[in-house]
């Protein structure tokens, strides 16, 4: 695995001059942030050695290098999911590669179903913690000692300083934000009414099919993480007349995306690393 990571990162280093300090992973309908990047290089995933290829509508499958708010960044316009048939190691492989390229911070976004009854469709939820309901863990198997410890500590998966800064930015820009717990599960089916109730009972505020494996992998390598969920629909298990479609999820995500982009941009501007 280490040799595979080195091969991929070596290829990418041959394609770009700047060393990125920030990695960004953009979810369904949330790729608009790339329009704010002063682009140095765009690579299709299928051009990159050993890189998986995104198969989900709304995920463009491009790796973008450039500068955002004075910081060198690498952005994934589209991510990989466990439900696509990839192993957890494949899902999180790009995070390993971004670490090898030099990132110190990872910013993540996703489209999520709202479980908290105080939430509304279109809300932004700053992720303060997560619950792993995937049937696998990206760190299962032989530990890569060169990247991190066998039993990584997870008391602060999402950086509290960045969360506080993001709340301040949102308030200054009159953007409504929620803060909550994200539960990640395998999909691709959306939840049953009983599963929605279960997730609420165990303390989740939003549900989705990504982010958790990437954050586990990032924290294993001591990368600080910040995440935002766009609440694209409300999970109402008592109301069977409100089905959710992927098209609807994308439409709401695209509407809320500019607010998320503003928070990401201004938060990245506060980082020390160039």
C-alpha positions as CSV (number, residue, x, y, z in Angstrom):
1,X,0.0,0.0,0.0
2,X,2.8,2.4,0.8
3,X,4.4,1.8,-2.5
4,X,1.1,2.3,-4.3
5,X,0.6,5.6,-2.4
6,X,4.1,6.7,-3.3
7,X,3.5,5.8,-7.0
8,X,0.3,7.9,-7.2
9,X,1.7,10.9,-5.2
10,X,4.9,10.8,-7.3
11,X,2.9,11.0,-10.5
12,X,0.9,13.9,-9.1
13,X,4.0,15.7,-7.9
14,X,5.4,15.5,-11.5
15,X,2.3,17.3,-12.7
16,X,2.1,20.2,-10.4
17,X,4.7,22.6,-8.9
18,X,2.9,23.8,-5.7
19,X,2.8,21.7,-2.6
20,X,-0.8,21.7,-1.2
21,X,-1.4,22.4,2.4
22,X,-5.2,21.9,2.3
23,X,-7.2,19.0,0.9
24,X,-10.9,19.4,0.0
25,X,-13.4,16.7,-0.7
26,X,-16.7,17.9,-2.3
27,X,-19.9,15.8,-2.2
28,X,-23.0,15.4,-4.3
29,X,-24.0,18.7,-6.0
30,X,-21.3,20.6,-4.0
31,X,-18.5,21.0,-6.5
32,X,-19.0,24.7,-7.1
33,X,-16.2,25.6,-4.7
34,X,-13.8,24.8,-7.5
35,X,-14.9,27.9,-9.4
36,X,-13.2,29.9,-6.6
37,X,-9.9,28.2,-7.1
38,X,-7.1,29.7,-9.1
39,X,-6.4,26.5,-11.0
40,X,-2.9,25.2,-11.8
41,X,-3.9,21.8,-13.0
42,X,-7.0,19.6,-13.5
43,X,-6.7,15.8,-13.8
44,X,-9.5,13.3,-14.5
45,X,-9.4,10.5,-12.0
46,X,-8.9,8.0,-14.8
47,X,-5.6,9.7,-15.7
48,X,-4.1,9.1,-12.3
49,X,-2.3,5.8,-11.6
50,X,-4.1,3.5,-9.1
51,X,-6.9,6.1,-8.5
52,X,-10.5,4.8,-8.3
53,X,-13.1,6.4,-10.6
54,X,-16.3,8.0,-9.3
55,X,-19.5,6.3,-10.6
56,X,-22.1,8.5,-9.0
57,X,-24.2,11.2,-10.7
58,X,-23.2,14.6,-9.3
59,X,-19.6,13.6,-8.8
60,X,-17.5,14.9,-11.7
61,X,-14.4,12.8,-11.0
62,X,-11.7,15.5,-11.2
63,X,-8.7,16.3,-9.0
64,X,-7.9,20.0,-9.0
65,X,-4.7,21.7,-7.9
66,X,-4.5,25.5,-7.4
67,X,-4.7,28.4,-4.9
68,X,-7.6,29.4,-2.8
69,X,-7.5,32.4,-0.5
70,X,-3.7,32.4,-0.7
71,X,-3.4,28.7,0.3
72,X,-2.3,25.9,-2.0
73,X,-5.1,23.4,-2.2
74,X,-6.0,20.0,-3.8
75,X,-9.7,19.5,-4.3
76,X,-11.6,16.3,-5.2
77,X,-14.6,17.2,-7.2
78,X,-16.4,13.9,-6.5
79,X,-15.5,11.2,-4.0
80,X,-15.7,7.4,-3.7
81,X,-18.2,5.5,-1.7
82,X,-18.3,2.1,-0.1
83,X,-21.6,1.3,-1.8
84,X,-20.0,1.7,-5.2
85,X,-18.2,-1.6,-4.5
86,X,-14.9,-0.2,-3.5
87,X,-13.1,-1.5,-0.4
88,X,-12.6,0.9,2.5
89,X,-8.9,1.1,1.5
90,X,-9.9,2.3,-2.0
91,X,-12.5,4.7,-0.7
92,X,-9.8,6.4,1.5
93,X,-6.9,6.0,-0.8
94,X,-7.0,9.6,-2.0
95,X,-6.7,10.9,1.6
96,X,-3.5,8.9,1.9
97,X,-2.2,10.3,-1.3
98,X,-3.1,13.9,-0.2
99,X,-1.2,13.4,3.0
100,X,1.9,12.3,1.0
101,X,1.5,15.4,-1.1
102,X,1.7,17.5,2.0
103,X,-1.7,18.5,3.3
104,X,-2.2,19.4,6.9
105,X,-5.9,20.1,6.9
106,X,-8.8,18.3,5.3
107,X,-12.1,20.0,4.5
108,X,-15.1,17.8,3.7
109,X,-18.6,18.3,2.5
110,X,-21.6,16.0,2.0
111,X,-25.3,16.0,1.2
112,X,-27.1,14.5,4.2
113,X,-30.6,13.6,5.4
114,X,-31.7,15.6,8.4
115,X,-32.7,13.6,11.5
116,X,-32.9,16.5,14.0
117,X,-36.5,17.8,13.9
118,X,-35.2,21.4,14.4
119,X,-33.4,21.2,11.0
120,X,-34.8,22.4,7.7
121,X,-34.0,21.3,4.1
122,X,-31.2,23.6,2.9
123,X,-29.6,24.0,6.3
124,X,-25.9,23.7,6.7
125,X,-24.7,21.5,9.6
126,X,-21.2,21.9,10.9
127,X,-20.1,18.4,11.9
128,X,-18.9,18.2,15.5
129,X,-18.7,14.4,15.8
130,X,-19.7,11.3,13.9
131,X,-21.0,7.7,14.4
132,X,-19.6,5.0,12.3
133,X,-22.3,2.6,11.1
134,X,-20.3,1.2,8.2
135,X,-19.7,-2.6,8.3
136,X,-16.0,-2.0,7.9
137,X,-13.2,0.3,9.1
138,X,-10.5,1.8,6.7
139,X,-7.9,0.9,9.3
140,X,-8.8,-2.8,9.6
141,X,-5.9,-5.0,8.7
142,X,-2.2,-4.5,9.0
143,X,-1.4,-1.1,10.3
144,X,0.8,1.3,8.2
145,X,3.1,2.4,11.0
146,X,4.7,5.0,8.7
147,X,1.4,6.8,8.5
148,X,0.0,6.4,12.0
149,X,-0.5,4.4,15.2
150,X,-2.3,1.1,15.5
151,X,-5.1,2.6,17.7
152,X,-5.6,6.2,16.8
153,X,-7.3,8.5,19.3
154,X,-10.6,9.9,18.1
155,X,-11.8,12.2,20.9
156,X,-11.6,15.2,18.5
157,X,-12.3,14.0,15.0
158,X,-13.4,17.4,13.9
159,X,-11.2,20.3,14.9
160,X,-12.8,22.4,17.6
161,X,-10.9,25.6,16.7
162,X,-12.0,25.4,13.1
163,X,-15.6,24.8,14.2
164,X,-15.5,27.9,16.4
165,X,-14.1,30.0,13.6
166,X,-16.7,28.7,11.1
167,X,-19.5,29.6,13.5
168,X,-18.1,33.1,13.8
169,X,-17.8,33.4,10.0
170,X,-21.4,32.2,9.5
171,X,-22.7,34.7,12.1
172,X,-20.7,37.6,10.5
173,X,-22.2,36.7,7.1
174,X,-25.7,36.1,8.3
175,X,-25.6,32.4,7.3
176,X,-27.8,30.1,9.4
177,X,-25.8,27.0,10.6
178,X,-26.6,24.1,12.7
179,X,-24.0,21.9,14.6
180,X,-24.5,18.2,15.0
181,X,-23.5,14.6,14.8
182,X,-23.3,12.8,11.4
183,X,-24.0,9.1,11.1
184,X,-22.4,7.3,8.2
185,X,-23.7,4.0,6.9
186,X,-23.0,2.0,3.8
187,X,-26.1,2.6,1.6
188,X,-27.0,2.7,-1.3
189,X,-30.5,2.3,0.0
190,X,-31.9,5.2,1.9
191,X,-33.0,4.4,5.5
192,X,-36.2,2.6,6.5
193,X,-38.5,4.4,9.0
194,X,-37.2,2.1,11.7
195,X,-33.6,2.9,10.8
196,X,-34.3,6.7,10.9
197,X,-35.7,6.3,14.4
198,X,-32.7,4.2,15.4
199,X,-30.3,6.8,14.3
200,X,-32.2,9.5,16.2
201,X,-32.1,7.4,19.3
202,X,-28.4,6.9,19.2
203,X,-27.8,10.6,18.9
204,X,-27.4,11.4,15.2
205,X,-28.6,14.7,13.7
206,X,-27.9,13.9,10.1
207,X,-27.3,10.7,8.0
208,X,-25.2,10.0,4.9
209,X,-23.0,7.5,3.1
210,X,-19.6,9.1,3.2
211,X,-17.2,11.3,5.2
212,X,-16.7,9.0,8.2
213,X,-14.1,6.7,6.5
214,X,-12.2,9.7,5.1
215,X,-12.0,11.4,8.5
216,X,-10.9,8.2,10.3
217,X,-8.1,7.9,7.8
218,X,-7.2,11.5,8.0
219,X,-7.0,11.5,11.8
220,X,-4.9,8.3,11.7
221,X,-2.3,10.5,9.9
222,X,-2.8,13.5,12.2
223,X,-4.6,15.7,9.6
224,X,-7.0,18.2,11.1
225,X,-10.5,17.9,9.8
226,X,-13.5,20.2,9.2
227,X,-16.8,19.1,7.7
228,X,-20.1,20.5,6.7
229,X,-23.3,18.6,5.8
230,X,-25.9,20.2,3.5
231,X,-29.2,19.0,4.8
232,X,-31.0,18.1,1.6
233,X,-34.1,16.5,3.0
234,X,-35.8,15.8,6.3
235,X,-36.1,12.2,7.4
236,X,-39.7,11.8,8.6
237,X,-40.3,8.1,9.3
238,X,-43.9,8.8,10.3
239,X,-44.7,10.3,6.9
240,X,-44.4,7.7,4.1
241,X,-45.7,10.3,1.6
242,X,-42.3,12.1,1.5
243,X,-40.0,9.8,-0.4
244,X,-36.5,11.1,-1.3
245,X,-34.8,10.9,-4.7
246,X,-31.2,11.5,-5.6
247,X,-32.2,14.2,-8.0
248,X,-33.9,16.1,-5.2
249,X,-30.9,15.7,-3.0
250,X,-28.7,17.3,-5.8
251,X,-31.0,20.2,-6.4
252,X,-31.1,21.2,-2.7
253,X,-27.4,20.7,-2.4
254,X,-26.7,23.0,-5.4
255,X,-29.0,25.7,-3.9
256,X,-27.2,25.7,-0.5
257,X,-23.7,25.3,-2.0
258,X,-22.8,29.0,-2.3
259,X,-23.2,29.5,1.5
260,X,-21.0,26.5,2.2
261,X,-18.4,27.7,-0.3
262,X,-18.3,31.1,1.5
263,X,-17.6,29.4,4.9
264,X,-15.0,27.1,3.4
265,X,-13.2,30.0,1.6
266,X,-13.1,32.3,4.6
267,X,-12.1,29.5,6.9
268,X,-9.3,28.4,4.7
269,X,-8.1,32.1,4.6
270,X,-7.5,31.9,8.4
271,X,-5.1,28.9,8.1
272,X,-1.4,29.6,8.8
273,X,0.1,27.1,6.3
274,X,0.8,28.4,2.8
